[in-house]
Amino acid sequence: MLRDSRGHVLSGATARSLPHYEAAVRQFSLFMGDPVATIDKAIAASPDFVMAHALRAWLHLLGTEPAGIPVARATLAMTGGLPATAQEKGHLAAIAHLLDGRWHAASAMLEDITIDFPRDLLALQAGHQTDFFRGDARMLRDRIARALPFWSAEVPGYHAVLGMQAFGLEETGAYAAAERFGRRAVDLEPRDAWAQHAVAHVMEMQCRHRDGIAWMMGNANGWSHDSFLAVHNWWHVALYHLDLGETDEALALYDGRIWGARSRVILEMIDAAAMLWRLSLRGVALGERWQPLAEAWAPTADAGLYAFNDVHAVMAFVGAGRRDLIRRVLAGQEETMRGEDDNAAFTCEVGRPVTLALVAFGDGRYGECVERLRAVRNIAHRFGGSHAQRDVLDLTLIEAALLSGQGALAAALAAERTAMRPQSPLGRLFMARAAQLKRAA
């Protein structure tokens, strides 16, 4: 039986299909190119290639696209009855769990695979992504840390492991180590957009905005060309400008790199909605920008697949004044919360309260928004995303406190933020506005 470049047996692979599989794994590890088209070539050459089917299923599941579910389910069905190793059966079982909305079970299955097979790059990366979508910062770090002793620069894909460890370290607050791992990964592979992004997160958390802009622009050709993460990484560049008060630059990035192409990819629409919401919190006139984004979100308004997506769809619907689409999200959430999968908990615990808070904010019911966000801000990681992404909840909370006239609370929240981000111009602006509100009271 043939083996991959990291030594794992590949059931059903042939000399014709193996190069396509290796190329697709590499594309996935770099978030570049079209790994679906590449893995389809492997399957066409070897229909019994188990891990080619597994990779194809993962690619359709990890984008959180509703349309990906039936494709992944059909792909999994094609492996029925095929001979498979224990490692490969673990992948298939994890895919089955995720198809049924069992995020935690899928994560645990992938964890077990990489304990036994620490060089299984696909299992590491799929597990890392499920950790991200579950908001499990510790496993983002520890899943990779367990495998690292079995890797070296001589093993293909080492850069990706370093990049994943960098992100896990950043999400657990180990910023110096995260930056070191991320820079090393990019040195080894300048096209590693995830490693580039991990260092961008470090600089965001440390309010090193000028350093962040220089870091991103210094390798823009590496991480932005033919990359699935290009939009998200441009979003990070816009965040730096936004915190510096350079709202014209942030808006120009939205109009160009972030959503100039009017993408219908959910992960890119999340970035678009999050950026417009932040710009609106800063009082930037957005014109008609909300309307086309709301239309892009409309087909998935009541999908109920993933609570984090619902919240960002609602940002667009609130911004555009689309009460009809807000009602569809709320109805979808009600259906989701009656279910038994993990997204029922994501929605019930965090997604629904945040959605209602955003609707209240849009209606000018700022006191209600404050009440709802305060109730969930300390558990918001449970519905996924990164610290940088979930920061929009704190930004909305502070603005709602200011707009509702709660000067003491606004001052407390601004002080909290400034303590963690002493170099943030936005933090200082919040402090000044809160002080002015208290004096006027």
C-alpha positions, -999 to 999 in steps of 0.1 A, spaced: 0 0 0 12 35 -7 20 60 20 18 98 22 49 120 26 45 118 64 45 80 64 8 71 67 -8 42 48 -34 54 22 -60 28 14 -70 28 -22 -44 53 -34 -25 47 -66 6 62 -82 -17 83 -104 -39 97 -75 -13 102 -48 3 133 -62 -31 150 -64 -38 141 -28 -5 155 -16 -11 187 -36 -46 191 -21 -33 186 14 -6 212 8 -32 236 -7 -54 232 24 -25 237 48 -18 270 30 -54 280 24 -45 286 -12 -57 275 -46 -86 252 -52 -80 220 -31 -115 208 -40 -107 206 -77 -73 190 -69 -88 163 -47 -115 156 -72 -87 146 -96 -74 122 -70 -108 106 -66 -113 104 -104 -80 86 -107 -88 63 -77 -124 61 -66 -116 38 -37 -91 63 -22 -105 67 13 -85 97 25 -92 115 -7 -129 112 1 -122 123 37 -103 154 26 -131 163 2 -156 160 30 -135 181 54 -132 208 27 -170 211 24 -176 210 62 -150 234 76 -164 264 57 -196 263 77 -216 267 45 -250 251 45 -245 240 9 -215 220 19 -234 196 42 -251 175 15 -219 174 -5 -199 162 25 -227 136 33 -226 122 -2 -188 121 -1 -188 102 31 -214 77 17 -189 69 -11 -165 54 15 -191 28 27 -176 -7 25 -142 5 14 -112 -11 33 -97 15 57 -71 17 84 -79 26 120 -66 61 113 -88 65 82 -118 51 101 -112 78 127 -115 105 101 -147 90 87 -162 88 122 -152 125 130 -168 136 97 -200 117 106 -201 135 139 -197 169 124 -223 161 97 -247 155 126 -237 187 144 -216 170 171 -187 195 171 -173 183 204 -174 146 194 -157 154 161 -130 173 179 -124 145 204 -122 119 176 -96 140 158 -77 144 191 -75 107 194 -62 103 159 -34 127 164 -24 112 197 -18 79 178 -6 95 146 9 129 155 21 135 119 -14 133 105 -14 169 92 -50 167 80 -63 155 114 -43 183 131 -57 210 108 -93 197 109 -90 195 147 -75 230 149 -104 244 129 -130 226 151 -113 240 181 -116 275 166 -152 271 157 -159 258 193 -139 287 209 -116 262 227 -84 282 231 -67 256 252 -71 229 226 -61 253 199 -27 253 217 -25 218 232 -36 197 203 -6 210 184 18 211 213 13 173 218 23 166 182 52 191 178 79 167 192 73 144 162 78 171 136 109 188 122 118 210 93 124 178 73 88 167 75 66 182 48 41 206 63 61 216 93 54 253 87 17 246 90 22 230 124 42 259 136 16 283 123 -12 265 141 8 264 173 14 302 169 -24 308 168 -31 285 198 -4 304 218 -19 337 208 -54 327 218 -40 316 253 -21 349 258 14 337 252 22 365 228 60 364 226 60 326 219 32 330 194 50 356 175 82 335 175 64 304 161 45 324 135 75 342 122 94 310 119 66 294 100 64 323 75 102 322 71 99 286 61 69 292 39 60 328 30 26 317 16 14 303 50 -15 327 54 -26 311 88 8 317 103 9 352 90 -26 357 105 -14 343 139 12 371 142 -14 396 130 -35 385 160 -6 390 184 -1 426 172 -38 433 174 -39 421 210 -8 441 219 -20 472 201 11 473 179 -9 487 151 19 502 130 40 470 135 9 451 124 5 471 92 42 468 84 41 430 91 11 424 68 22 447 40 58 434 40 45 400 29 13 409 12 22 390 -20 27 359 1 -5 358 20 -29 375 -4 -23 359 -37 -48 331 -45 -56 327 -8 -88 317 9 -76 338 39 -69 369 19 -101 387 29 -97 379 65 -61 391 66 -71 423 49 -97 426 76 -69 425 101 -51 453 83 -84 473 85 -86 466 123 -53 483 128 -64 514 109 -97 515 127 -82 514 162 -58 542 151 -88 563 141 -80 560 104 -115 553 94 -111 564 58 -84 537 53 -106 511 70 -136 520 48 -114 519 17 -103 484 26 -139 473 31 -149 487 -3 -119 471 -20 -101 441 -5 -127 430 20 -160 431 1 -153 448 -31 -159 415 -50 -193 411 -32 -183 376 -21 -210 351 -11 -186 330 9 -199 329 45 -165 334 62 -158 364 40 -193 378 46 -186 375 84 -156 398 79 -176 422 59 -204 424 85 -180 427 114 -161 455 97 -192 475 88 -206 471 123 -173 484 138 -173 513 114 -209 521 123 -200 521 160 -174 547 152 -200 569 136 -188 564 100 -215 572 74 -219 540 55 -245 551 28 -261 521 12 -233 496 20 -255 475 43 -281 467 17 -261 445 -7 -245 427 22 -279 419 38 -290 405 4 -259 383 3 -267 369 37 -304 365 30 -303 329 15 -288 316 47 -308 337 72 -327 308 87 -301 281 81 -294 276 118 -262 258 111 -238 278 133 -246 305 158 -215 326 151 -227 330 115 -263 340 126 -249 368 147 -230 383 118 -259 379 95 -280 399 120 -254 427 120 -261 431 83 -299 428 87 -300 454 115 -277 477 96 -299 474 65 -332 477 85 -343 443 72 -368 432 98 -381 405 76 -347 389 75 -342 394 113 -374 375 119 -361 346 97 -330 344 118 -350 344 150 -372 317 137 -342 296 126 -327 300 161 -359 289 177 -358 257 156 -321 252 163 -326 255 201 -352 227 200 -325 204 186 -300 182 204 -268 190 184 -240 212 197 -252 243 178 -283 242 200 -261 250 229 -240 275 210 -272 293 201 -290 291 234 -260 301 255 -246 329 234 -260 332 198 -295 341 207 -287 366 235 -262 383 213 -287 384 184 -313 400 206 -287 425 219 -278 436 184 -315 440 175 -320 461 206 -290 482 197 -304 488 162 -337 498 177 -321 523 200 -329 502 231 -294 506 244 -301 497 280 -315 464 269 -285 458 247 -262 464 277 -282 440 299 -281 412 273 -244 416 265 -233 418 301 -250 385 307 -230 366 281 -197 384 276 -177 361 299 -190 330 281 -190 343 246 -161 320 236 -186 292 236 -200 301 202 -166 302 186 -144 328 169 -112 344 181 -106 371 207 -102 397 180 -135 387 164 -155 385 197 -141 420 206 -170 434 186 -193 424 216 -172 445 240 -171 474 216 -209 472 212 -214 470 250 -193 500 257 -210 521 230 -245 510 243 -235 519 278 -224 554 266 -256 559 245 -279 547 274 -263 573 297 -247 547 320 -216 568 327 -203 548 356 -206 515 337 -191 530 306 -161 544 326 -156 510 342 -157 492 309 -134 517 293 -109 514 322 -110 476 319 -102 479 282 -74 504 287 -58 483 313 -55 454 288 -47 477 258 -29 507 272 -16 518 238 -51 518 222 -63 552 209 -98 539 209 -95 529 245 -85 564 254 -114 578 234 -138 556 254 -122 569 286 -127 605 276 -163 600 264 -172 582 296 -156 609 318 -175 635 299 -208 616 304 -201 613 341 -194 650 344 -227 659 327 -247 636 349 
